[in-house]
């Protein structure tokens, strides 16, 4: 083989090797950039005696607790499409919840996390203004923070959860109303924590927040 042919063969081999290295390196980078899988849904462990008052057996109260649990998990995962959240929480509320971490990231803060579901003490269940709705009133503690620590003092405030009953059977919180006139100064909502305990968020890019979206079970939008 002539020197020219030998040089050309060596050149082509070098080019092929370089392209292979670029392809492999690019593939590894793509793997590194893939979104982390959603962590396993945590267990909930009551601190002390689990709530056992008669009102706890009311299906609307049970549904409200499931929603509070799913809301906290979704905030910790920054994923507002979790099936548990969709099944227990209305679309408008899911959209509102997903704005909190977005605001945090925009302001260069760590998104808040919650050590467990917001502690809630139900006090009353009433029929809602229309068929298939209800109102659950009580006292709730909002305890989200950047670190997810349990606060030394649990200061409760009055709240009303507007509930909806979907055609498929799900009971969900559709909206939340603050009740400043309700006296919660002596209220002691039961406390539950997630196991494993959530870690502080490492989200710094809004694109890593999975925003709420309309799901199949959501009622159609009003015209």
N, C-alpha and C positions, 0 to 999 in steps of 0.2 A: 504494500500500500504506500502511495506517495506521502511525502511530508504534509502536503496540503490536505489530503484526505484524512490523514491521522489527526491533524489539528482541528479539522471541521468536526470529526467524530467526538473528540474530546470536548469541543465547545458545546455540541448538542447534549452530551451527557451532563455537562455542568449546568446547562439551562434546565434540563429535566429535573436534576437533583434540587435546584433552587426552587422550581415550581412546586415540587413535592413538599419541600420544607415549608413553603408559604402556606400550602393547603393544609398541612397537618397543624401548623401553628395557629392558623385561622380557625380550624375546627376546635382546637383546645380552648382558644379564647371564647368562641361561641358557647362552649360548654360552661365555661366559668361565668358567662354573662346570663345564663339561663336563670329564670326566676326560681327562687327557693320554693320547694313544695310546701303546701299548707301543713303546719304541725298537726299532730293528733289532737282531736277535741279533748279538752281537759276534763277530769273528774271534778266534782264539787263536794267539798267536805264541810259539814256544819261544825261550827265551833261551839261546843256545848250541846245542849238539847236541840234537836231539829224542831222547827215550828209545828205545833200540834193542836192549836186552837181550832174550834169547830169551823171557823171561816176558811181555814186552809183546805178543806175538802171541797170548797166551791170550785167548779170547773173554770170559772173566770179568773179566780185567784191563782189557781194552778197554772193557767195559761200566762198570766202576767209574770209569774216567777220564771217560767221558761223563757219568756221574752227578755227579761232582765239578764238572765244568764247568757243568752245568745248575743245580746247587745254588747256585753262585756267581752266575750270571746272575740267577736268581730272587731272590736276596737283594738284588742291586743294583737290580733293577727293582721290588722288593717286590710281586712277582706270582708266587704259588705255584701257579698253574694253567697255567703255560707248557707247551705240548705236549712240549718237550724234557725238562722235569722229570718230567712224568707218565710218559713212556716209559722213564725210566731210574731212577726213584726211587719206592719204595713209599709208600702213602698215610700210614701212621703216621709215617714219617720226614718226609714233606712237611708234615704237621701240626706236628711238632716244630719244623721249620725256620721255619715261619711265625710261631711264637710269639716268636722273637728280636726282629724289628722292633716287634712289638706291645709287648713289654716296654720296649724303648728309648723308644718314644713315650710310654708311660705314665710313664716316669721323666724326661720332658722332655729326652731326648738324641736326637741324630741317629742314625737307624738305621745300623748298621755296613755297610760295603761291602767288597768284595774286589777286589784288583787283577787277579786271575786265579783259575783253579781252585786250590784248596788243593794245594800241591806234595805229591806222593805218590810213594813209592818202594816198589813191590811186591816182596815177598820170597818169598811162598809162596801157592799155590792148592791148596785141599783140597776134597774132596766134603763137602757139608753133611750134616746128620743125616737128611734125608729126600730122596727122589728129586726131582730138579729144583732142588736148592739147592747152594750152594757157599760156601766161606769164603775170602776174599782177605785175607791178612795183609801188613802192611808198616809203613812209617813215614810219617807225615803231618805237615805244618806247617799249623797253624790261624792265618791271618794277617788276619782281618777287623778293621777299625778304622773310626772315624768318617771318616777322611781317605782311606782306601784306599791309603795309601803302602806300598811294599814295605819291610819291616823290614830293618834293617842285619844282623841275625842271624836265621837260619832255624833255630829249635829244633824238631826233630821229636820226635814221641811215637809209641808203638806203637798200632796200630789193627787191628781186624778188621772187614771189611765182610761182613755176611751177605747173600748174594745169592739171588735167586729167578729162576726161568725160567717165564714166563707161557705159557699155552696158545697165545696169539697169536704167541709167539716172542720177545718182549722179555726181555732180561736186565736185572735191576734190583738196586740196593742196597735191601734191605728194612729193615736196621737197622745200627747202628754200635756196636761194643764197644771201649772203651778197654783197651789192654793195657799197664799200667804196668810189667810185668815184662820187656817186650821192650826190648832195648838199642838205642836209636836215636841214641846220642851221636855216632857217627861217620857217620851216614847223611847223604847229600846228595841229597835229592829233586830231580828236574829241575823247572825253573821255567818257567812259561808265563804271559804277560800278555795281557789283553784289548786288542783294538784295534777301536775307540778305547778309551782308558782311561776307566773310569767316573768320574763326578763325584760329589762328596759329596751325600748324600741331602737333599732339601728336604721330605721327608714330616714333617708335624707332627700329622696327624690319623689316627687308627687306621682311619677309614673309607676312607682312600686305600690301605690295604694289602689286596691281593687274597689272601684266605686260601685255603688248600688245601681242596679238595673232592673227593669221590669221583668218579672218572672211569669211563668204560665199561670200560676194560681192567683196573681194579682187581678182584681176586678178591672175591667176596661176603663180608660180615662173618660171622665165626663165631657160631653161635647161643649 
